[in-house]
Amino acid sequence: MEMGSKKEVQSIEPQGEVYQCPSCGYQDGFHISFKWNQDDSYGEIYLICPNCHSRFRMGWKIKNPSKEEKPLVTESQLHSF
């Protein structure tokens, strides 16, 4: 499933405070969305302008914690031996 807007996703540089939309000038920040890779192990974070619905990527990625390997023994279990 693709994101809602048909506009091309633009890239913006992460510098200073990022709250103003470069497309329309809206100044009250962004919504965020995630686009996960094929195996859902990580997702790219997208900024979406609430006013004009333009989408932006800044190169930010997030790991999906439910896809990470879990240790066989937890830290607290190690100390109980």
Contacts in CASP RR format, 6 or more apart in sequence:
PFRMAT RR
TARGET T0000
AUTHOR 0000-0000-0000
METHOD contacts of the structure
MODEL  1
MEMGSKKEVQSIEPQGEVYQCPSCGYQDGFHISFKWNQDDSYGEIYLICP
NCHSRFRMGWKIKNPSKEEKPLVTESQLHSF
3 9 0 8 1.000
3 33 0 8 1.000
3 35 0 8 1.000
3 46 0 8 1.000
3 48 0 8 1.000
3 55 0 8 1.000
4 53 0 8 1.000
5 48 0 8 1.000
5 53 0 8 1.000
5 54 0 8 1.000
5 55 0 8 1.000
7 53 0 8 1.000
7 54 0 8 1.000
7 55 0 8 1.000
9 46 0 8 1.000
9 55 0 8 1.000
9 56 0 8 1.000
9 57 0 8 1.000
10 22 0 8 1.000
10 23 0 8 1.000
10 54 0 8 1.000
10 55 0 8 1.000
10 56 0 8 1.000
10 57 0 8 1.000
11 56 0 8 1.000
11 57 0 8 1.000
11 58 0 8 1.000
11 59 0 8 1.000
12 18 0 8 1.000
12 22 0 8 1.000
12 47 0 8 1.000
12 56 0 8 1.000
12 57 0 8 1.000
12 58 0 8 1.000
13 58 0 8 1.000
14 58 0 8 1.000
14 59 0 8 1.000
14 60 0 8 1.000
18 29 0 8 1.000
18 30 0 8 1.000
18 47 0 8 1.000
18 58 0 8 1.000
19 27 0 8 1.000
19 28 0 8 1.000
19 29 0 8 1.000
19 30 0 8 1.000
20 26 0 8 1.000
20 27 0 8 1.000
20 29 0 8 1.000
21 27 0 8 1.000
21 29 0 8 1.000
21 30 0 8 1.000
21 49 0 8 1.000
21 51 0 8 1.000
21 52 0 8 1.000
21 54 0 8 1.000
22 54 0 8 1.000
22 56 0 8 1.000
23 49 0 8 1.000
23 52 0 8 1.000
23 54 0 8 1.000
24 49 0 8 1.000
24 51 0 8 1.000
24 52 0 8 1.000
24 54 0 8 1.000
25 51 0 8 1.000
26 49 0 8 1.000
26 50 0 8 1.000
26 51 0 8 1.000
26 52 0 8 1.000
28 50 0 8 1.000
29 49 0 8 1.000
29 50 0 8 1.000
30 47 0 8 1.000
30 48 0 8 1.000
30 49 0 8 1.000
30 50 0 8 1.000
30 56 0 8 1.000
31 47 0 8 1.000
31 48 0 8 1.000
31 49 0 8 1.000
31 50 0 8 1.000
32 45 0 8 1.000
32 46 0 8 1.000
32 47 0 8 1.000
32 48 0 8 1.000
33 45 0 8 1.000
33 46 0 8 1.000
33 48 0 8 1.000
33 55 0 8 1.000
34 43 0 8 1.000
34 44 0 8 1.000
34 45 0 8 1.000
34 46 0 8 1.000
34 62 0 8 1.000
35 43 0 8 1.000
35 44 0 8 1.000
35 46 0 8 1.000
36 42 0 8 1.000
36 43 0 8 1.000
36 64 0 8 1.000
37 43 0 8 1.000
39 67 0 8 1.000
40 64 0 8 1.000
40 67 0 8 1.000
41 63 0 8 1.000
41 64 0 8 1.000
41 67 0 8 1.000
42 61 0 8 1.000
42 62 0 8 1.000
42 63 0 8 1.000
42 64 0 8 1.000
43 61 0 8 1.000
43 62 0 8 1.000
43 63 0 8 1.000
43 64 0 8 1.000
44 57 0 8 1.000
44 59 0 8 1.000
44 60 0 8 1.000
44 61 0 8 1.000
45 57 0 8 1.000
45 58 0 8 1.000
45 59 0 8 1.000
45 60 0 8 1.000
45 61 0 8 1.000
45 62 0 8 1.000
46 55 0 8 1.000
46 56 0 8 1.000
46 57 0 8 1.000
47 55 0 8 1.000
47 56 0 8 1.000
47 57 0 8 1.000
47 58 0 8 1.000
48 54 0 8 1.000
48 55 0 8 1.000
48 56 0 8 1.000
49 55 0 8 1.000
49 56 0 8 1.000
END
